């Protein structure tokens, strides 16, 4: 079974990272739905970037868990094949509107 998750860039700075030489950009405050492996890959590198910016240890499990709860959702959808999962992802993308964007600052309160 294939799974989709939401990745949210909860910072005030756009985030770009590559998967297999393809760049993925998530604008500041924006959420996008991806297959779980891609969402988790983006989240890992986003968390590294944010912890570096905060001058925190990137190996701190506590800090990583806090940021992961902020930027990565649990399973949103699942499908038997890649084509069906893509349809599910497109359906979720339509409901993520700009007015639902993350406000940023308050999301990092758990790291203080």
C-alpha angles and dihedrals in degrees: 000000000000119000135206126208134183120243116200124195098215094179132091091243129075115252125215127179134162130239113191091342092308113118118223117197123194113185122227109286093007128130126206133179119234138165106280096252091055095043090051092047092051091045092052093054093040090053091049090052094047094047090048090052089051090048090238128141109269089212094060104120092197094054092042091052092051092051093043091056088053100046105030128057128208117254110313099179142355134201141180095239141020095255093054091046090053089055090051091049092051090050091054093045089060093060095051102092129182091247088063093060119134118258093219110207099069092050092070095053091104091065096061 
